[in-house]
Amino acid sequence: MSLTSVKDFFSQNAPDIDVIELQQSTATVALAAEGHGVEPAQIAKTLALRVGDDVILIVTRGDARLDNKKYKARFGTKARMLGFDEVEAETGHPVGGVCPFGLAKPHSIYCDLSLKAYDIVVPAAGATNAAVHISPARIAELTGAEWIDVSEA
């Protein structure tokens, strides 16, 4: 269902973007970079975090880590990743396929400024072997994401 919801999202909102399905898993940054022939930093990983009672998604470049001080300054709390079992229930996507497109529930979405280092990035597309090639600006445009600075490369 997750891959289908992402394909439906693009069909309705950006029919010019194709979901690419590979034969091999792209569930990790390294596997995705290898499968799509890009640098690990070009993989746009989506992190699911809890802020109080809310779930937020942060899309950042594949080689970046959350900077705890920046995160706390922005959100007023320590970063708390969702548990493995919570991720699919909240996003509709399995771990390794999480993306900000075709979500099961509405969530606030943020794009980290680190993504702007590349013209094209490769986020997952709802399955552990699916992705799209898209500009960071287009991710933000399509998802209504807010640009923030919470990572360190």
OpenMM code with the backbone's topology and positions (N, CA, C; nanometers):
from openmm import Vec3, app, unit

residues = "MET SER LEU THR SER VAL LYS ASP PHE PHE SER GLN ASN ALA PRO ASP ILE ASP VAL ILE GLU LEU GLN GLN SER THR ALA THR VAL ALA LEU ALA ALA GLU GLY HIS GLY VAL GLU PRO ALA GLN ILE ALA LYS THR LEU ALA LEU ARG VAL GLY ASP ASP VAL ILE LEU ILE VAL THR ARG GLY ASP ALA ARG LEU ASP ASN LYS LYS TYR LYS ALA ARG PHE GLY THR LYS ALA ARG MET LEU GLY PHE ASP GLU VAL GLU ALA GLU THR GLY HIS PRO VAL GLY GLY VAL CYS PRO PHE GLY LEU ALA LYS PRO HIS SER ILE TYR CYS ASP LEU SER LEU LYS ALA TYR ASP ILE VAL VAL PRO ALA ALA GLY ALA THR ASN ALA ALA VAL HIS ILE SER PRO ALA ARG ILE ALA GLU LEU THR GLY ALA GLU TRP ILE ASP VAL SER GLU ALA".split()
positions = [
    Vec3(0.0816, -0.1205, 0.0000),
    Vec3(0.0000, 0.0000, 0.0000),
    Vec3(0.0859, 0.1268, 0.0000),
    Vec3(0.1982, 0.1242, 0.0683),
    Vec3(0.2819, 0.2422, 0.0805),
    Vec3(0.3354, 0.2893, -0.0541),
    Vec3(0.3905, 0.1984, -0.1312),
    Vec3(0.4408, 0.2328, -0.2645),
    Vec3(0.3264, 0.2877, -0.3500),
    Vec3(0.2107, 0.2275, -0.3373),
    Vec3(0.0935, 0.2733, -0.4124),
    Vec3(0.0552, 0.4149, -0.3727),
    Vec3(0.0591, 0.4458, -0.2434),
    Vec3(0.0220, 0.5813, -0.1997),
    Vec3(0.1213, 0.6847, -0.2510),
    Vec3(0.2480, 0.6480, -0.2606),
    Vec3(0.3482, 0.7406, -0.3142),
    Vec3(0.3272, 0.7595, -0.4645),
    Vec3(0.3032, 0.6503, -0.5359),
    Vec3(0.2761, 0.6621, -0.6797),
    Vec3(0.1515, 0.7468, -0.7042),
    Vec3(0.0484, 0.7285, -0.6228),
    Vec3(-0.0728, 0.8095, -0.6345),
    Vec3(-0.0431, 0.9568, -0.6081),
    Vec3(0.0406, 0.9823, -0.5057),
    Vec3(0.0793, 1.1199, -0.4721),
    Vec3(0.1432, 1.1881, -0.5923),
    Vec3(0.2396, 1.1194, -0.6555),
    Vec3(0.3069, 1.1795, -0.7703),
    Vec3(0.2155, 1.1887, -0.8919),
    Vec3(0.1309, 1.0920, -0.9111),
    Vec3(0.0367, 1.0960, -1.0221),
    Vec3(-0.0526, 1.2196, -1.0124),
    Vec3(-0.0941, 1.2525, -0.8904),
    Vec3(-0.1840, 1.3660, -0.8692),
    Vec3(-0.1118, 1.5000, -0.8616),
    Vec3(0.0087, 1.5015, -0.8055),
    Vec3(0.0767, 1.6276, -0.7750),
    Vec3(0.1974, 1.6604, -0.8617),
    Vec3(0.2584, 1.5590, -0.9202),
    Vec3(0.3791, 1.5812, -1.0008),
    Vec3(0.3943, 1.4669, -1.1009),
    Vec3(0.3066, 1.4610, -1.2008),
    Vec3(0.3107, 1.3494, -1.2945),
    Vec3(0.4388, 1.3398, -1.3762),
    Vec3(0.5216, 1.4440, -1.3717),
    Vec3(0.6496, 1.4417, -1.4420),
    Vec3(0.7580, 1.3639, -1.3663),
    Vec3(0.7301, 1.3250, -1.2426),
    Vec3(0.8286, 1.2517, -1.1612),
    Vec3(0.7918, 1.1046, -1.1588),
    Vec3(0.8881, 1.0213, -1.1955),
    Vec3(0.8674, 0.8768, -1.1972),
    Vec3(0.9241, 0.8127, -1.0710),
    Vec3(0.8501, 0.7179, -1.0160),
    Vec3(0.9009, 0.6367, -0.9060),
    Vec3(0.9853, 0.5264, -0.9680),
    Vec3(1.1084, 0.5155, -0.9208),
    Vec3(1.2032, 0.4171, -0.9726),
    Vec3(1.2074, 0.2988, -0.8769),
    Vec3(1.1774, 0.1808, -0.9283),
    Vec3(1.1840, 0.0589, -0.8478),
    Vec3(1.3030, -0.0243, -0.8942),
    Vec3(1.3921, -0.0565, -0.8012),
    Vec3(1.5081, -0.1387, -0.8313),
    Vec3(1.4836, -0.2813, -0.7846),
    Vec3(1.5600, -0.3733, -0.8369),
    Vec3(1.5493, -0.5138, -0.7958),
    Vec3(1.6077, -0.5349, -0.6567),
    Vec3(1.7127, -0.4585, -0.6225),
    Vec3(1.7785, -0.4764, -0.4930),
    Vec3(1.7260, -0.3758, -0.3907),
    Vec3(1.7495, -0.4051, -0.2651),
    Vec3(1.7098, -0.3170, -0.1565),
    Vec3(1.7899, -0.1871, -0.1612),
    Vec3(1.7236, -0.0789, -0.1289),
    Vec3(1.7885, 0.0511, -0.1132),
    Vec3(1.7527, 0.1070, 0.0248),
    Vec3(1.7384, 0.0163, 0.1218),
    Vec3(1.6885, 0.0522, 0.2538),
    Vec3(1.7879, 0.1299, 0.3391),
    Vec3(1.9160, 0.1308, 0.3023),
    Vec3(2.0140, 0.2098, 0.3761),
    Vec3(2.0716, 0.3147, 0.2822),
    Vec3(2.1347, 0.4146, 0.3384),
    Vec3(2.1962, 0.5197, 0.2577),
    Vec3(2.2985, 0.4585, 0.1622),
    Vec3(2.3831, 0.3692, 0.2117),
    Vec3(2.4869, 0.3084, 0.1279),
    Vec3(2.4262, 0.2285, 0.0133),
    Vec3(2.3260, 0.1471, 0.0430),
    Vec3(2.2612, 0.0681, -0.0622),
    Vec3(2.1904, 0.1569, -0.1644),
    Vec3(2.1247, 0.2602, -0.1161),
    Vec3(2.0535, 0.3509, -0.2062),
    Vec3(2.1517, 0.4253, -0.2966),
    Vec3(2.2617, 0.4730, -0.2399),
    Vec3(2.3614, 0.5444, -0.3198),
    Vec3(2.4180, 0.4530, -0.4280),
    Vec3(2.4502, 0.3303, -0.3909),
    Vec3(2.5032, 0.2347, -0.4875),
    Vec3(2.3994, 0.2043, -0.5959),
    Vec3(2.2775, 0.1777, -0.5560),
    Vec3(2.1732, 0.1422, -0.6505),
    Vec3(2.1378, 0.2523, -0.7490),
    Vec3(2.1489, 0.3780, -0.7040),
    Vec3(2.1111, 0.4906, -0.7895),
    Vec3(2.2316, 0.5624, -0.8501),
    Vec3(2.3519, 0.5126, -0.8190),
    Vec3(2.4719, 0.5705, -0.8776),
    Vec3(2.4986, 0.7136, -0.8368),
    Vec3(2.4726, 0.7448, -0.7085),
    Vec3(2.4959, 0.8800, -0.6577),
    Vec3(2.5812, 0.8724, -0.5308),
    Vec3(2.6273, 0.9869, -0.4857),
    Vec3(2.7015, 0.9947, -0.3599),
    Vec3(2.6053, 0.9684, -0.2433),
    Vec3(2.6546, 0.9099, -0.1340),
    Vec3(2.5672, 0.8912, -0.0171),
    Vec3(2.5001, 1.0211, 0.0296),
    Vec3(2.5697, 1.1326, 0.0174),
    Vec3(2.5121, 1.2605, 0.0599),
    Vec3(2.3891, 1.2984, -0.0218),
    Vec3(2.3773, 1.2474, -0.1445),
    Vec3(2.2628, 1.2798, -0.2301),
    Vec3(2.1376, 1.2011, -0.1941),
    Vec3(2.1509, 1.1017, -0.1100),
    Vec3(2.0332, 1.0292, -0.0640),
    Vec3(1.9626, 1.1190, 0.0374),
    Vec3(1.8358, 1.1417, 0.0159),
    Vec3(1.7585, 1.2271, 0.1066),
    Vec3(1.6853, 1.1365, 0.2051),
    Vec3(1.7426, 1.1240, 0.3239),
    Vec3(1.6803, 1.0357, 0.4229),
    Vec3(1.5754, 1.1136, 0.5011),
    Vec3(1.4682, 1.0431, 0.5345),
    Vec3(1.3581, 1.1033, 0.6085),
    Vec3(1.3556, 1.0462, 0.7488),
    Vec3(1.3702, 1.1335, 0.8459),
    Vec3(1.3705, 1.0948, 0.9872),
    Vec3(1.2339, 1.1240, 1.0478),
    Vec3(1.1811, 1.0286, 1.1224),
    Vec3(1.0526, 1.0461, 1.1907),
    Vec3(1.0806, 1.0655, 1.3389),
    Vec3(1.0373, 1.1798, 1.3918),
    Vec3(1.0654, 1.2143, 1.5302),
    Vec3(0.9389, 1.2578, 1.6021),
    Vec3(0.9435, 1.2463, 1.7331),
    Vec3(0.8320, 1.2895, 1.8158),
    Vec3(0.8701, 1.4200, 1.8851),
    Vec3(0.7808, 1.5185, 1.8739),
    Vec3(0.7957, 1.6459, 1.9443),
    Vec3(0.6684, 1.6633, 2.0258),
    Vec3(0.6781, 1.6368, 2.1553),
    Vec3(0.5584, 1.6376, 2.2388),
    Vec3(0.4651, 1.5274, 2.1930),
    Vec3(0.3407, 1.5636, 2.1616),
    Vec3(0.2429, 1.4659, 2.1131),
    Vec3(0.2425, 1.4542, 1.9609),
    Vec3(0.3230, 1.5353, 1.8946),
    Vec3(0.3238, 1.5386, 1.7484),
    Vec3(0.4375, 1.4559, 1.6902),
    Vec3(0.4164, 1.4099, 1.5678),
    Vec3(0.5205, 1.3435, 1.4906),
    Vec3(0.5595, 1.4388, 1.3790),
    Vec3(0.6903, 1.4568, 1.3608),
    Vec3(0.7398, 1.5399, 1.2523),
    Vec3(0.8330, 1.4565, 1.1647),
    Vec3(0.8489, 1.4994, 1.0414),
    Vec3(0.9431, 1.4358, 0.9509),
    Vec3(1.0465, 1.5387, 0.9096),
    Vec3(1.1725, 1.4991, 0.9154),
    Vec3(1.2815, 1.5852, 0.8707),
    Vec3(1.3551, 1.5127, 0.7586),
    Vec3(1.3632, 1.5785, 0.6437),
    Vec3(1.4362, 1.5236, 0.5300),
    Vec3(1.5728, 1.5905, 0.5286),
    Vec3(1.6771, 1.5098, 0.5323),
    Vec3(1.8134, 1.5612, 0.5358),
    Vec3(1.9016, 1.4795, 0.4430),
    Vec3(2.0194, 1.5263, 0.4153),
    Vec3(2.1060, 1.4516, 0.3251),
    Vec3(2.1594, 1.3261, 0.3934),
    Vec3(2.1933, 1.2290, 0.3116),
    Vec3(2.2258, 1.0966, 0.3613),
    Vec3(2.3443, 1.0860, 0.4545),
    Vec3(2.4414, 1.1759, 0.4412),
    Vec3(2.5590, 1.1680, 0.5270),
    Vec3(2.5507, 1.2605, 0.6476),
    Vec3(2.4373, 1.3251, 0.6662),
    Vec3(2.4224, 1.4210, 0.7764),
    Vec3(2.3672, 1.3527, 0.9012),
    Vec3(2.4025, 1.4099, 1.0130),
    Vec3(2.3481, 1.3666, 1.1424),
    Vec3(2.2768, 1.4854, 1.2046),
    Vec3(2.1780, 1.4558, 1.2871),
    Vec3(2.1118, 1.5654, 1.3584),
    Vec3(2.2111, 1.6289, 1.4540),
    Vec3(2.2126, 1.7594, 1.4565),
    Vec3(2.2924, 1.8344, 1.5528),
    Vec3(2.1995, 1.8608, 1.6716),
    Vec3(2.2286, 1.7980, 1.7840),
    Vec3(2.1384, 1.8052, 1.8990),
    Vec3(2.1144, 1.9477, 1.9470),
    Vec3(2.2168, 2.0317, 1.9451),
    Vec3(2.1996, 2.1705, 1.9902),
    Vec3(2.1081, 2.2483, 1.8957),
    Vec3(2.1301, 2.2325, 1.7655),
    Vec3(2.0444, 2.3010, 1.6677),
    Vec3(1.9008, 2.2506, 1.6777),
    Vec3(1.8859, 2.1199, 1.6928),
    Vec3(1.7526, 2.0615, 1.7011),
    Vec3(1.6791, 2.1163, 1.8229),
    Vec3(1.7460, 2.1151, 1.9377),
    Vec3(1.6822, 2.1632, 2.0609),
    Vec3(1.6487, 2.3122, 2.0507),
    Vec3(1.7365, 2.3897, 1.9883),
    Vec3(1.7092, 2.5326, 1.9708),
    Vec3(1.5855, 2.5538, 1.8833),
    Vec3(1.5668, 2.4695, 1.7834),
    Vec3(1.4533, 2.4845, 1.6913),
    Vec3(1.3228, 2.4313, 1.7493),
    Vec3(1.3295, 2.3143, 1.8150),
    Vec3(1.2069, 2.2481, 1.8598),
    Vec3(1.1847, 2.2516, 2.0113),
    Vec3(1.2817, 2.3008, 2.0870),
    Vec3(1.2651, 2.3160, 2.2302),
    Vec3(1.2706, 2.1864, 2.3090),
    Vec3(1.3221, 2.0808, 2.2487),
    Vec3(1.3295, 1.9517, 2.3163),
    Vec3(1.4394, 1.8672, 2.2524),
    Vec3(1.4779, 1.7601, 2.3213),
    Vec3(1.5742, 1.6666, 2.2644),
    Vec3(1.5094, 1.5880, 2.1510),
    Vec3(1.5909, 1.5484, 2.0559),
    Vec3(1.5417, 1.4675, 1.9444),
    Vec3(1.5030, 1.3291, 1.9950),
    Vec3(1.3820, 1.2847, 1.9619),
    Vec3(1.3336, 1.1505, 1.9981),
    Vec3(1.2817, 1.0835, 1.8723),
    Vec3(1.3607, 0.9899, 1.8224),
    Vec3(1.3204, 0.9154, 1.7031),
    Vec3(1.2020, 0.8257, 1.7386),
    Vec3(1.1142, 0.8045, 1.6415),
    Vec3(1.0044, 0.7104, 1.6622),
    Vec3(1.0613, 0.5700, 1.6733),
    Vec3(0.9934, 0.4868, 1.7485),
    Vec3(1.0302, 0.3464, 1.7562),
    Vec3(1.0033, 0.2782, 1.6236),
    Vec3(1.0767, 0.1721, 1.5975),
    Vec3(1.0667, 0.0974, 1.4725),
    Vec3(0.9209, 0.0647, 1.4398),
    Vec3(0.8455, 0.0191, 1.5400),
    Vec3(0.7064, -0.0216, 1.5184),
    Vec3(0.6127, 0.0971, 1.4968),
    Vec3(0.6516, 0.2155, 1.5420),
    Vec3(0.5669, 0.3347, 1.5263),
    Vec3(0.5776, 0.3969, 1.3877),
    Vec3(0.6921, 0.3773, 1.3231),
    Vec3(0.7193, 0.4469, 1.1976),
    Vec3(0.6139, 0.4167, 1.0915),
    Vec3(0.5875, 0.2900, 1.0670),
    Vec3(0.4917, 0.2552, 0.9619),
    Vec3(0.3494, 0.2976, 0.9988),
    Vec3(0.3147, 0.2873, 1.1273),
    Vec3(0.1808, 0.3286, 1.1699),
    Vec3(0.1592, 0.4789, 1.1464),
    Vec3(0.2625, 0.5587, 1.1672),
    Vec3(0.2507, 0.7036, 1.1524),
    Vec3(0.2646, 0.7511, 1.0084),
    Vec3(0.3549, 0.6879, 0.9327),
    Vec3(0.3823, 0.7374, 0.7970),
    Vec3(0.3137, 0.6557, 0.6883),
    Vec3(0.2851, 0.5290, 0.7176),
    Vec3(0.2344, 0.4387, 0.6160),
    Vec3(0.3463, 0.3734, 0.5370),
    Vec3(0.4701, 0.4076, 0.5686),
    Vec3(0.5861, 0.3568, 0.4956),
    Vec3(0.6731, 0.2709, 0.5877),
    Vec3(0.7326, 0.1646, 0.5336),
    Vec3(0.8214, 0.0822, 0.6155),
    Vec3(0.9554, 0.1527, 0.6378),
    Vec3(1.0218, 0.1174, 0.7472),
    Vec3(1.1562, 0.1680, 0.7704),
    Vec3(1.2412, 0.1288, 0.6496),
    Vec3(1.3176, 0.2233, 0.5975),
    Vec3(1.3956, 0.1998, 0.4763),
    Vec3(1.3239, 0.2497, 0.3524),
    Vec3(1.1960, 0.2831, 0.3670),
    Vec3(1.1176, 0.3361, 0.2559),
    Vec3(1.0456, 0.4645, 0.2941),
    Vec3(1.0772, 0.5170, 0.4124),
    Vec3(1.0073, 0.6360, 0.4629),
    Vec3(1.0427, 0.7574, 0.3775),
    Vec3(0.9401, 0.8325, 0.3436),
    Vec3(0.9561, 0.9542, 0.2649),
    Vec3(0.8439, 1.0502, 0.3038),
    Vec3(0.8519, 1.1750, 0.2589),
    Vec3(0.7465, 1.2714, 0.2943),
    Vec3(0.6277, 1.2729, 0.1986),
    Vec3(0.6196, 1.1738, 0.1093),
    Vec3(0.5150, 1.1700, 0.0073),
    Vec3(0.4149, 1.0590, 0.0373),
    Vec3(0.2872, 1.0832, 0.0089),
    Vec3(0.1862, 0.9783, 0.0223),
    Vec3(0.1730, 0.9250, 0.1639),
    Vec3(0.1735, 1.0128, 0.2599),
    Vec3(0.1707, 0.9730, 0.4015),
    Vec3(0.0341, 0.9219, 0.4450),
    Vec3(0.0343, 0.8313, 0.5419),
    Vec3(-0.0891, 0.7763, 0.5975),
    Vec3(-0.1636, 0.8807, 0.6811),
    Vec3(-0.0882, 0.9695, 0.7457),
    Vec3(-0.1456, 1.0741, 0.8304),
    Vec3(-0.0725, 1.2045, 0.7982),
    Vec3(-0.1384, 1.3172, 0.8171),
    Vec3(-0.0674, 1.4437, 0.7945),
    Vec3(0.0337, 1.4703, 0.9066),
    Vec3(0.1532, 1.5100, 0.8684),
    Vec3(0.2582, 1.5448, 0.9649),
    Vec3(0.3295, 1.6695, 0.9159),
    Vec3(0.3850, 1.7454, 1.0091),
    Vec3(0.4680, 1.8592, 0.9709),
    Vec3(0.5964, 1.8043, 0.9098),
    Vec3(0.6355, 1.8644, 0.7974),
    Vec3(0.7537, 1.8190, 0.7254),
    Vec3(0.8536, 1.9332, 0.7178),
    Vec3(0.9792, 1.8990, 0.7408),
    Vec3(1.0882, 1.9949, 0.7376),
    Vec3(1.1968, 1.9422, 0.6449),
    Vec3(1.2565, 2.0315, 0.5690),
    Vec3(1.3719, 1.9967, 0.4860),
    Vec3(1.4937, 2.0667, 0.5444),
    Vec3(1.5974, 1.9905, 0.5701),
    Vec3(1.7190, 2.0484, 0.6244),
    Vec3(1.7952, 2.1202, 0.5128),
    Vec3(1.8562, 2.2319, 0.5471),
    Vec3(1.9312, 2.3118, 0.4502),
    Vec3(2.0444, 2.2328, 0.3843),
    Vec3(2.0896, 2.1253, 0.4477),
    Vec3(2.1982, 2.0437, 0.3919),
    Vec3(2.1620, 1.9879, 0.2540),
    Vec3(2.0339, 1.9699, 0.2266),
    Vec3(1.9902, 1.9173, 0.0971),
    Vec3(2.0249, 2.0115, -0.0180),
    Vec3(2.0342, 2.1398, 0.0111),
    Vec3(2.0559, 2.2391, -0.0938),
    Vec3(2.1941, 2.2305, -0.1572),
    Vec3(2.2808, 2.1447, -0.1072),
    Vec3(2.4133, 2.1268, -0.1665),
    Vec3(2.4045, 2.0571, -0.3022),
    Vec3(2.2899, 1.9964, -0.3324),
    Vec3(2.2729, 1.9202, -0.4560),
    Vec3(2.1529, 1.9704, -0.5350),
    Vec3(2.1658, 1.9631, -0.6670),
    Vec3(2.0540, 1.9982, -0.7548),
    Vec3(1.9481, 1.8888, -0.7534),
    Vec3(1.9930, 1.7627, -0.7443),
    Vec3(1.9033, 1.6475, -0.7422),
    Vec3(1.9401, 1.5598, -0.6231),
    Vec3(1.8388, 1.5171, -0.5491),
    Vec3(1.8574, 1.4225, -0.4386),
    Vec3(1.7655, 1.3033, -0.4619),
    Vec3(1.7876, 1.1979, -0.3828),
    Vec3(1.7152, 1.0729, -0.4055),
    Vec3(1.6501, 1.0263, -0.2747),
    Vec3(1.5263, 1.0672, -0.2494),
    Vec3(1.4545, 1.0146, -0.1333),
    Vec3(1.3874, 0.8811, -0.1669),
    Vec3(1.3618, 0.8031, -0.0641),
    Vec3(1.2857, 0.6792, -0.0806),
    Vec3(1.1463, 0.7140, -0.1319),
    Vec3(1.0740, 0.6099, -0.1729),
    Vec3(0.9397, 0.6322, -0.2278),
    Vec3(0.8407, 0.5291, -0.1760),
    Vec3(0.8437, 0.5052, -0.0443),
    Vec3(0.7426, 0.4207, 0.0164),
    Vec3(0.7705, 0.2723, 0.0190),
    Vec3(0.8856, 0.2296, -0.0302),
    Vec3(0.9245, 0.0883, -0.0269),
    Vec3(1.0764, 0.0818, -0.0152),
    Vec3(1.1278, -0.0308, 0.0287),
    Vec3(1.2717, -0.0434, 0.0507),
    Vec3(1.3510, -0.0610, -0.0780),
    Vec3(1.2850, -0.0559, -0.1918),
    Vec3(1.3551, -0.0626, -0.3203),
    Vec3(1.3076, 0.0454, -0.4174),
    Vec3(1.2388, 0.1470, -0.3670),
    Vec3(1.1815, 0.2508, -0.4529),
    Vec3(1.2307, 0.3895, -0.4110),
    Vec3(1.2484, 0.4757, -0.5108),
    Vec3(1.2954, 0.6117, -0.4849),
    Vec3(1.2537, 0.7018, -0.6008),
    Vec3(1.2776, 0.8305, -0.5828),
    Vec3(1.2582, 0.9282, -0.6894),
    Vec3(1.3820, 1.0156, -0.6971),
    Vec3(1.4072, 1.0723, -0.8140),
    Vec3(1.5121, 1.1712, -0.8335),
    Vec3(1.4402, 1.3049, -0.8439),
    Vec3(1.4747, 1.3979, -0.7527),
    Vec3(1.3970, 1.5209, -0.7393),
    Vec3(1.4860, 1.6313, -0.6825),
    Vec3(1.4537, 1.7547, -0.7141),
    Vec3(1.5303, 1.8654, -0.6552),
    Vec3(1.4833, 1.8895, -0.5121),
    Vec3(1.5731, 1.9349, -0.4268),
    Vec3(1.5313, 1.9666, -0.2897),
    Vec3(1.4185, 2.0696, -0.2856),
    Vec3(1.4244, 2.1692, -0.3732),
    Vec3(1.3194, 2.2712, -0.3755),
    Vec3(1.1843, 2.2092, -0.4091),
    Vec3(1.1844, 2.1112, -0.4969),
    Vec3(1.0585, 2.0463, -0.5363),
    Vec3(1.0030, 1.9635, -0.4208),
    Vec3(1.0898, 1.8992, -0.3421),
    Vec3(1.0422, 1.8263, -0.2237),
    Vec3(0.9649, 1.9225, -0.1338),
    Vec3(1.0281, 2.0357, -0.1049),
    Vec3(0.9653, 2.1333, -0.0152),
    Vec3(0.8350, 2.1862, -0.0741),
    Vec3(0.8360, 2.2135, -0.2030),
    Vec3(0.7165, 2.2659, -0.2698),
    Vec3(0.6011, 2.1651, -0.2634),
    Vec3(0.6292, 2.0400, -0.2962),
    Vec3(0.5241, 1.9387, -0.3023),
    Vec3(0.4690, 1.8993, -0.1660),
    Vec3(0.5513, 1.9105, -0.0627),
    Vec3(0.5098, 1.8656, 0.0707),
    Vec3(0.4752, 1.9797, 0.1650),
    Vec3(0.4974, 2.1030, 0.1214),
    Vec3(0.4739, 2.2167, 0.2101),
    Vec3(0.5757, 2.2230, 0.3226),
    Vec3(0.6935, 2.1685, 0.2982),
    Vec3(0.7969, 2.1625, 0.4020),
    Vec3(0.8545, 2.3003, 0.4317),
    Vec3(0.8961, 2.3152, 0.5549),
    Vec3(0.9666, 2.4349, 0.6004),
    Vec3(1.1163, 2.4032, 0.5996),
    Vec3(1.1969, 2.4976, 0.5530),
    Vec3(1.3425, 2.4805, 0.5547),
    Vec3(1.3969, 2.5124, 0.6925),
    Vec3(1.4800, 2.4224, 0.7444),
    Vec3(1.5412, 2.4419, 0.8762),
    Vec3(1.6889, 2.4006, 0.8698),
    Vec3(1.7641, 2.4352, 0.9731),
    Vec3(1.9054, 2.3976, 0.9835),
    Vec3(1.9237, 2.3222, 1.1138),
    Vec3(1.9186, 2.1882, 1.1054),
    Vec3(1.9330, 2.1065, 1.2274),
    Vec3(2.0320, 1.9913, 1.2111),
    Vec3(2.1141, 1.9952, 1.1066),
    Vec3(2.2065, 1.8825, 1.0886),
    Vec3(2.3502, 1.9292, 1.0834),
    Vec3(2.4374, 1.8302, 1.0963),
    Vec3(2.5808, 1.8512, 1.0764),
    Vec3(2.6243, 1.7462, 0.9758),
    Vec3(2.7069, 1.7864, 0.8819),
    Vec3(2.7509, 1.6915, 0.7778),
    Vec3(2.8611, 1.6026, 0.8318),
] * unit.nanometer
topology = app.Topology()
chain = topology.addChain("A")
for resn in residues:
    res = topology.addResidue(resn, chain)
    for name in ("N", "CA", "C"):
        topology.addAtom(name, app.Element.getBySymbol(name[0]), res)
